[in-house]
Amino acid sequence: MEQVLDLGHSAPRGLLRFIKRWLFTTNHKEIGTLYLLFSLLMFFIGGVFALLIRAELFQPGARLFNPEFFNQMTTLHGLVMLFLAIMPAFSGFANWMIPLMIGAPDMAMPRMNNWAFWILPVAAILLFSTLFMDGSAPNFGWTMYAPLSTTYGPASTDYLILAIHLMGLSSLMGAINIIVTILNLRTPGMTMMKMPIFCWSWLVTAFLLIGVMPVLAAAVTMMLMDRHFATSFFSAAGGGDPLLYQHLFWFFGHPEVYIIILPAFGIISQIIPTFSRKKLFGYRFMVYALLAIAFLSFIVWVHHMFVTGVPLAAELFFMYTTMLIAVPTGVKVFNWVTTMYRGAISFETPMLFALAFVILFTIGGFSGVMLAMVPADFQYQDTYFVVAHFHYVLVPGALFGAIAGAYYWLPKMTGVMYNERLGQCHFWLSVIGVNLTFFPMHFLGLAGMPRRIADYSLQFANFNAIASLGAFIFGFAQLFFLYIIIQAMRGKGKKASAQVWEGAEGLEWTLSSPPPLHSFTTPPKFE
Amino acid sequence: MLVQSGNISNKKILILLCITTLGMFGFGFAMIPLYNVLCKNLGINGKTDKNAYLTSNKIDLSRSIRVEFMTNNNNYLPWDFYPRLHHIQLHPGENILIYFAAKNNSNRSMTVQAIPSVSPGLAARYLKKTECFCFTQQTFDPGQHRDMPVLFHIDQHLPKNINTITLAYTLFDTTGLKQSKLAKQSLAHIPG
């Protein structure tokens, strides 16, 4: 059987056959690899944008380029990192690992899977093409607030809108596929509550995607209509309301941050038990916490808009619901810590990133609770404190989650152990770089430095210099990551066993490393 | 599609999820009337009623309210636009006629729409206009100058804790845009 199936994928010769093979692949492992490599490329492009921002902010005085270009960089950095780096990275892990974890032969809808991926490069090209257009690339921040994006948006905004539509379509198709796969393709005996927690985190994420991505699509469609078809959804002159855009955007935007972080929660919840050589503490509560976070994420969006003049009652409601999120999140952190308690812990690179995740994400969570408080938020709004907060939850949060997952599953995917020493170098440089970059931003924000501006007052100079230094350390540390992945993909390194990690449990570790292209063609036994 | 093991077929889940997706897309658009209805009924976003009210005939002499007038030009509109009177002290129920001066400084004929906003937002529904230049679009010839009237009163049920109200107008350039549907409706319908 194996041989017959492999015939269809026998080593292709010639460039055309190579392109055809990857363009038309419907194999979940190959599509997963495509997602992961694409996201790695986008991570470096978004990283270059970030370093340009930090280079400009190294000294006061806007020396390197004009503020207009700075605005384009902040906009594109945000959009690229969220939609093209972090989200595809987790889609990649989902594609690779979910069928292996639940004992399925592939994703439920392989052809749609192929389509979902190949839309992304098209969206990326649309987005990057705006940089080379007359006028300017989108320059109003990743939030795309009207009227900055409608009345004042550059001509290239239309390309951004279409790119958002495509990225939304891609993630929706991915989400639908994941839901059907998880609901219907589990191996006999694997009930929902016996499913690996990573699958649970992605199931919840997929439902969040279906809940909010269409709302973003609707909002940018209205933006397009306001720009070209003389409607006034967001224009007060014609009876619309610019504030409505913010409501629509953040109705999407807040669940979006959980779309980004929940898969990272899932990965961390796989890694910590493995390297603690214990079962995940409180599995049931981990699942309930995921569901609670997902539910709450829909009823907190106005906390992004406290200074827009919403009535007191609404401020109170959204303040309390926001603070409530700290409860299920606290449950998760507690359970991770308790999983490690009295475990036989070893500190390989995935575990190091997971530990950094738990500590640094929690710092980001705390500054989130500070921001949730209405009177405090009035002061923090649009300052670097907000920048510090969301970078703490996104970089050592979501990104470290993805990197931890990459190290954790790289031996399974490639069949060879990565270079542990280089991995540790990558970790320590990253963790020092991240904190040097983002911790001073808390102080800058509390001192009143506004975000999204290319220049600043002299009193902010020292902390900004430190932050820029940290950013360059962090940025260049990622070259270790790139090198490690390339070496592993070339098969350089010690051969990995099927189980790879001593404490690893689950169906994916019963397969050889790397697993055959077609695995679990008959459902495996699950105890 | 691959064989399934669940109770509901892959196709059925796929269809359900696609319907949900489309439903949420529709919900995005449904947010607009929903938002307007909520804001209007709760009176929370500082928009005054687009309907014209009859003048008041009862005055509550026991209270005195300060009303301030502000003007803004949207998007560098080349117009002069300012209130003839910057603030006024009045009693609830008192009918007040004030004028806003406007001048088109450009060398072409322009149409503008004034959009009112009241602060604090909760006071908006108690500021009742009988006549306002903001009910319709205004067309000015190049260099034309005109005083535009607002006849209004403050409803006697204004919450006791509100003593100062700011009425701000922003002038938008609507040259070439059609009279908005809402503005047309409000002219046709004058409630008692």
Interface residues (C-beta under 8 A of the other chain):
Chain A: A104 P105 D106 M107 A108 M109 P110 T151 L172 A175 I176 I179 V180 L183 N184 L185 R186 T187 P188 I210 G211 V212 M213 P214 V215 L216 A217 A218 A219 T221 M222 A230 S232 F233 S235 A236 A237 G238 G239 D241 L243 L244 H247 L248 F251 G309 V310 P311 A314 P523
Chain B: M1 L2 Q4 S5 G6 I8 S9 N10 I13 L14 L17 C18 T20 T21 L22 G23 M24 F25 G26 F27 G28 F29 M31 I32 Y35 N36 C39 L42 I44 N45 G46 N74 N75 Q113 I115 S119 G121 L122 T170 F172 D173 T174 L177 S180 K181 L182 A183
